[in-house]
Amino acid sequence: MAMAERVDEVLRAGKAPNFHGLVVMRGGEVVLERYGAGPDHRLGEDLGHVVFDRDTLHDVRSVSKSVVGLLYGIALGEGLVPEPGEGLVRQFAEYPDLVADPERAHLTIEHALTMTLGLEWNEDAPYTSPANSEIAMELAPDRYRYVLERPVVEEAGRRWLYCGGATALLGGVIARGTGKPLEEYAETALFRPLGIGDFHWSKGDDGLAMAAAGLRLRPLDLAAVGRLVLDGGRDIVPGGWITEMLTPRVVIEGEFRYGYQWYIGTGERRQYEGIGNGGQRLLAVPEEDLVVAVTAGEYDRDMVSATTVLDAVLGR
């Protein structure tokens, strides 16, 4: 059965009830597009029933992190941000007490890139609860201080722990180094060169872009980001950074690894992935010259719809 037939069969059978959008690219060309309808949210704001098409923006949630990884690489190539091995806390000199704390002196930007900060952090609670560290960060008067002053629970670099706060810090490093708000730098350095004219990056109450989860893109443009990665960055992201970013650096579990803000599958099918709450997926498979972008509405739930559609695309 062909890919389109498999996907259409899944959708007809109601096996992906919260499916919103799918774009598949092979060899740089769109080979399949499908869109759905249903209730949606913008970072918790109820958008009601939405009929999706190729022009509808959609939360990509934590796929935003993978985009931030690209933005850091662009800024690094321009000499605007420190190297990954540079000290992290010193980039936030407005907190002299934290800069002087010997427990935090060994933290580097690389520890943020790999989510191995060794700080207390918990995103297991729903993303509607202040018990979730990312939500608590958004509610705090100063997001950067909130992250940097978390209690040290282990040596940095030893263990991967999912941490939106790490990406928030990277967003701060990029904004400070480039002299532009994160969303403005994203527009000029990445989106405009890719031909992406319509996007939105939600902001917190402090007016700062929510680096970890606030990006909204069309699925078509999300796929274009994946294609850029497979193309080695073209003239937009330094090719050397793409290689560094996608190098497996820390074990998550099984054959799953983490690079610099990207998930890396090292099993039978080498693949690179951005994953977001609700079923937002960006998958790049180099051996098959394949990019898949999926959006869905299963926020704070098992992401059955996105997984089912991806399985249909990949013939699993």
Backbone torsions as a table, in degrees:
resi	resn	phi	psi	omega
1	MET	NA	136.3	-178.6
2	ALA	-73.0	160.7	-177.5
3	MET	-54.5	-50.7	-177.8
4	ALA	-59.6	-39.8	179.4
5	GLU	-65.2	-40.9	178.6
6	ARG	-63.2	-45.0	-179.4
7	VAL	-64.3	-46.4	-178.5
8	ASP	-63.6	-35.1	177.9
9	GLU	-64.9	-42.9	177.5
10	VAL	-61.2	-44.4	-178.4
11	LEU	-69.0	-42.1	178.8
12	ARG	-62.0	-37.0	-177.4
13	ALA	-78.8	-2.5	179.9
14	GLY	71.7	22.7	-178.1
15	LYS	-80.6	-7.8	177.2
16	ALA	-131.1	68.7	-169.6
17	PRO	-65.5	-21.2	-178.3
18	ASN	-113.3	25.8	177.4
19	PHE	-70.8	137.0	179.2
20	HIS	-118.3	-40.5	-177.1
21	GLY	-161.8	150.5	178.5
22	LEU	-145.7	131.3	170.9
23	VAL	-131.9	127.6	176.7
24	VAL	-117.6	129.2	177.1
25	MET	-120.0	137.6	172.5
26	ARG	-134.1	129.1	-178.9
27	GLY	62.1	27.3	178.3
28	GLY	84.5	-1.2	-179.9
29	GLU	-111.6	142.0	174.8
30	VAL	-73.0	121.8	-178.9
31	VAL	-109.7	-12.5	179.6
32	LEU	-158.7	133.6	173.6
33	GLU	-136.2	134.8	173.8
34	ARG	-143.5	145.7	178.8
35	TYR	-135.7	150.1	-179.0
36	GLY	-122.1	-159.0	179.7
37	ALA	-151.8	152.1	178.1
38	GLY	158.8	179.7	179.3
39	PRO	-66.4	144.8	179.9
40	ASP	-144.1	165.1	179.6
41	HIS	-135.9	153.6	170.0
42	ARG	-114.3	98.1	-176.7
43	LEU	45.1	51.4	176.2
44	GLY	93.2	-16.5	177.5
45	GLU	-81.0	122.4	-177.1
46	ASP	-69.1	121.1	178.0
47	LEU	-98.3	-0.3	-178.8
48	GLY	73.6	-159.1	-180.0
49	HIS	-80.8	124.7	-176.9
50	VAL	-119.7	131.5	170.7
51	VAL	-96.1	113.7	-172.6
52	PHE	-88.9	144.1	170.2
53	ASP	-142.9	-173.1	-172.6
54	ARG	-68.0	-13.0	-179.4
55	ASP	-101.1	3.4	-177.0
56	THR	-85.9	122.7	173.2
57	LEU	-69.7	148.6	-179.1
58	HIS	-141.9	140.6	170.6
59	ASP	-53.4	133.4	169.6
60	VAL	-104.4	-0.2	178.0
61	ARG	46.6	-121.8	-170.6
62	SER	-77.8	-1.5	167.1
63	VAL	-64.5	-18.7	172.7
64	SER	-53.5	-36.2	-178.7
65	LYS	-60.3	-42.4	-179.1
66	SER	-66.7	-34.2	175.3
67	VAL	-66.4	-40.3	176.8
68	VAL	-61.4	-37.2	175.7
69	GLY	-58.9	-39.7	176.6
70	LEU	-67.1	-42.3	-178.3
71	LEU	-63.8	-39.3	176.6
72	TYR	-60.6	-42.2	-179.7
73	GLY	-63.9	-37.7	177.0
74	ILE	-65.0	-47.2	-179.5
75	ALA	-63.4	-36.7	178.0
76	LEU	-64.0	-42.9	178.6
77	GLY	-63.1	-27.4	177.9
78	GLU	-87.8	0.4	179.7
79	GLY	72.3	25.3	-174.2
80	LEU	-100.0	-15.7	179.3
81	VAL	-129.2	156.3	179.9
82	PRO	-67.7	160.0	176.0
83	GLU	-64.7	157.3	179.6
84	PRO	-54.8	-32.3	-177.9
85	GLY	-77.8	-4.8	-179.8
86	GLU	-74.2	156.6	-179.7
87	GLY	-61.4	139.7	-177.5
88	LEU	-84.8	-50.3	-172.7
89	VAL	-64.5	-32.9	-178.2
90	ARG	-66.4	-16.5	176.3
91	GLN	-71.5	-11.0	-178.9
92	PHE	-120.7	66.7	-172.7
93	ALA	-66.1	-11.4	178.3
94	GLU	-71.9	-4.5	177.1
95	TYR	-116.0	71.9	-174.6
96	PRO	-60.3	-29.6	179.3
97	ASP	-66.3	-36.6	179.4
98	LEU	-77.2	-37.5	177.6
99	VAL	-61.1	-36.1	-176.9
100	ALA	-84.3	-6.6	-176.7
101	ASP	-73.9	114.8	-177.1
102	PRO	-63.7	-24.9	178.4
103	GLU	-65.5	-23.8	-175.3
104	ARG	-108.1	-1.6	-174.1
105	ALA	-64.2	-26.9	-176.3
106	HIS	-86.7	-4.8	179.9
107	LEU	-67.1	134.2	178.8
108	THR	-121.7	167.1	175.2
109	ILE	-60.5	-34.2	178.6
110	GLU	-61.4	-35.4	177.4
111	HIS	-63.2	-33.6	174.9
112	ALA	-72.4	-41.5	179.9
113	LEU	-60.4	-34.5	-176.7
114	THR	-100.8	2.9	-178.1
115	MET	54.8	48.7	177.9
116	THR	-127.3	44.1	-174.0
117	LEU	-71.3	-22.8	-178.0
118	GLY	73.5	16.8	179.4
119	LEU	-100.1	156.5	177.1
120	GLU	-64.5	127.2	-178.6
121	TRP	-162.7	138.6	-178.1
122	ASN	-146.4	113.7	175.6
123	GLU	-112.4	26.6	178.9
124	ASP	-76.6	-27.2	178.8
125	ALA	-71.9	157.3	178.6
126	PRO	-56.8	152.1	-179.0
127	TYR	-80.6	25.4	171.7
128	THR	-117.8	1.3	-172.1
129	SER	-117.0	137.7	175.6
130	PRO	-67.6	-8.7	173.2
131	ALA	-70.5	-17.5	174.9
132	ASN	-81.8	127.3	-173.7
133	SER	-61.2	-33.6	179.5
134	GLU	-67.7	-39.7	177.7
135	ILE	-67.4	-41.1	176.8
136	ALA	-60.6	-37.6	176.7
137	MET	-62.2	-42.7	-179.4
138	GLU	-67.6	-28.0	179.8
139	LEU	-84.7	-16.0	-177.4
140	ALA	-71.6	152.0	178.6
141	PRO	-66.5	-23.0	-178.6
142	ASP	-142.8	105.3	-174.5
143	ARG	-62.7	-38.8	-176.2
144	TYR	-69.4	-44.4	178.1
145	ARG	-63.1	-40.0	-179.4
146	TYR	-55.5	-45.3	-178.2
147	VAL	-70.3	-49.2	-172.8
148	LEU	-67.1	-24.3	-179.0
149	GLU	-96.8	6.9	174.1
150	ARG	-56.9	145.2	179.2
151	PRO	-58.2	139.7	175.2
152	VAL	-78.0	122.9	-176.9
153	VAL	-112.8	-16.4	177.4
154	GLU	-163.4	168.6	179.3
155	GLU	-66.4	134.7	178.9
156	ALA	-62.3	147.1	176.8
157	GLY	89.5	-5.4	-174.5
158	ARG	-89.2	-33.7	-172.2
159	ARG	-145.8	138.3	176.2
160	TRP	-77.1	130.3	175.7
161	LEU	-139.0	118.8	-176.2
162	TYR	-54.2	127.0	-169.0
163	CYS	-153.3	100.1	174.3
164	GLY	-63.4	-24.2	177.8
165	GLY	-63.7	-33.1	177.5
166	ALA	-61.1	-42.7	-179.8
167	THR	-70.1	-35.8	176.0
168	ALA	-58.2	-43.0	178.2
169	LEU	-63.5	-41.2	177.2
170	LEU	-61.5	-40.7	176.4
171	GLY	-59.9	-38.9	177.7
172	GLY	-66.7	-41.0	178.2
173	VAL	-62.5	-42.3	-179.9
174	ILE	-65.4	-46.3	-178.5
175	ALA	-62.7	-41.3	-179.6
176	ARG	-68.5	-41.7	-177.5
177	GLY	-70.0	-37.1	-176.9
178	THR	-88.2	-16.8	-177.0
179	GLY	73.7	17.5	179.1
180	LYS	-131.6	148.3	169.9
181	PRO	-55.6	150.4	-175.0
182	LEU	-53.7	-44.7	-176.3
183	GLU	-67.0	-32.6	178.5
184	GLU	-71.7	-40.5	177.5
185	TYR	-65.4	-39.6	178.2
186	ALA	-59.4	-41.3	-178.8
187	GLU	-64.4	-47.7	-174.4
188	THR	-78.6	-34.7	-172.7
189	ALA	-91.6	-26.0	-173.7
190	LEU	-126.5	-56.0	-171.4
191	PHE	-69.5	-47.8	-179.2
192	ARG	-62.1	-45.6	176.2
193	PRO	-60.1	-27.0	178.3
194	LEU	-84.8	-3.3	-177.9
195	GLY	81.9	17.2	179.0
196	ILE	-92.8	112.0	-177.2
197	GLY	-102.8	-20.1	-175.1
198	ASP	-119.4	112.2	175.4
199	PHE	-154.2	168.5	176.0
200	HIS	-145.5	138.9	175.5
201	TRP	-122.6	107.3	-177.6
202	SER	-60.9	147.4	-177.9
203	LYS	-116.9	154.9	174.6
204	GLY	-81.7	179.5	178.9
205	ASP	-62.4	-19.7	179.2
206	ASP	-84.8	1.1	179.0
207	GLY	82.2	2.5	179.8
208	LEU	-94.0	142.5	177.1
209	ALA	-59.5	137.0	178.8
210	MET	-81.3	89.5	-170.0
211	ALA	-60.0	-34.2	-171.7
212	ALA	-76.7	-24.5	-170.4
213	ALA	-157.4	9.6	-168.4
214	GLY	-95.3	-0.3	-173.1
215	LEU	-78.6	139.4	173.9
216	ARG	-123.6	126.4	-179.4
217	LEU	-137.2	161.6	167.1
218	ARG	-74.4	145.4	175.3
219	PRO	-54.3	-35.2	178.2
220	LEU	-60.1	-40.1	-179.5
221	ASP	-78.4	-30.9	173.8
222	LEU	-61.6	-42.2	177.3
223	ALA	-63.4	-35.7	179.0
224	ALA	-62.6	-34.0	175.6
225	VAL	-63.9	-44.3	177.2
226	GLY	-62.2	-39.0	178.6
227	ARG	-63.8	-38.5	177.2
228	LEU	-58.3	-41.5	179.3
229	VAL	-64.2	-46.0	178.9
230	LEU	-63.8	-29.6	179.6
231	ASP	-81.4	5.1	177.9
232	GLY	75.9	18.5	176.2
233	GLY	93.1	-12.4	-177.1
234	ARG	48.3	-134.1	178.0
235	ASP	-102.0	17.5	-175.7
236	ILE	-102.3	-49.1	177.0
237	VAL	-114.4	132.8	178.4
238	PRO	-55.8	133.4	-178.8
239	GLY	-59.6	-35.6	177.9
240	GLY	-61.9	-34.2	178.6
241	TRP	-70.2	-39.6	178.0
242	ILE	-57.0	-43.8	178.4
243	THR	-62.6	-46.6	179.1
244	GLU	-62.8	-44.0	-176.5
245	MET	-61.8	-35.7	-175.2
246	LEU	-98.5	11.3	174.5
247	THR	-79.8	124.2	178.5
248	PRO	-60.7	127.3	-174.2
249	ARG	-123.7	-24.4	-179.1
250	VAL	-149.0	140.4	-179.3
251	VAL	-78.6	133.2	170.6
252	ILE	-95.2	-63.6	171.6
253	GLU	-166.5	153.2	178.1
254	GLY	52.5	-125.6	-179.6
255	GLU	-96.0	10.8	-179.1
256	PHE	-91.2	130.3	178.8
257	ARG	-126.4	170.3	175.9
258	TYR	-127.7	135.6	175.4
259	GLY	-101.8	-125.2	174.9
260	TYR	-102.6	89.5	178.2
261	GLN	69.3	15.1	175.5
262	TRP	-129.4	142.4	172.0
263	TYR	-84.1	143.9	-176.2
264	ILE	-131.7	121.2	174.2
265	GLY	-91.7	123.7	-175.4
266	THR	-110.9	17.5	-178.9
267	GLY	-82.9	-145.9	-177.4
268	GLU	-59.1	-37.6	-178.7
269	ARG	-112.6	102.8	178.2
270	ARG	-64.5	129.3	-177.7
271	GLN	-152.2	154.7	178.9
272	TYR	-120.5	141.2	-170.6
273	GLU	-148.4	142.0	165.1
274	GLY	-109.6	136.7	-174.5
275	ILE	-131.3	132.2	-179.9
276	GLY	-130.1	148.8	177.7
277	ASN	-49.9	139.0	177.6
278	GLY	95.7	-10.6	-179.1
279	GLY	105.6	30.5	176.4
280	GLN	-90.4	122.0	-174.8
281	ARG	-136.3	136.9	171.2
282	LEU	-129.3	115.1	-174.4
283	LEU	-121.0	130.8	176.2
284	ALA	-124.6	123.8	-177.2
285	VAL	-119.3	99.6	-172.4
286	PRO	-61.9	-41.2	-176.6
287	GLU	-63.3	-25.2	-179.4
288	GLU	-106.0	4.0	-179.5
289	ASP	52.0	42.3	-168.7
290	LEU	-120.1	136.1	172.7
291	VAL	-128.4	133.0	178.6
292	VAL	-128.8	127.9	174.6
293	ALA	-118.5	128.0	179.8
294	VAL	-128.5	138.9	170.9
295	THR	-124.6	147.7	-177.4
296	ALA	-156.5	175.4	-173.5
297	GLY	-122.5	34.9	-179.8
298	GLU	-100.2	59.6	-177.9
299	TYR	-66.9	134.0	179.4
300	ASP	58.2	28.7	176.9
301	ARG	-137.8	172.0	172.9
302	ASP	-60.5	133.8	-173.2
303	MET	-89.7	61.4	-174.1
304	VAL	-65.7	-43.5	-174.3
305	SER	-61.6	-48.7	-178.9
306	ALA	-63.7	-42.3	-179.6
307	THR	-63.6	-41.5	-179.5
308	THR	-64.8	-43.3	179.2
309	VAL	-66.6	-43.0	177.6
310	LEU	-60.2	-43.1	178.6
311	ASP	-60.2	-39.1	178.4
312	ALA	-65.8	-41.1	178.3
313	VAL	-61.7	-44.2	-173.9
314	LEU	-86.4	-5.0	179.1
315	GLY	71.3	33.2	-179.3
316	ARG	-92.6	NA	NA
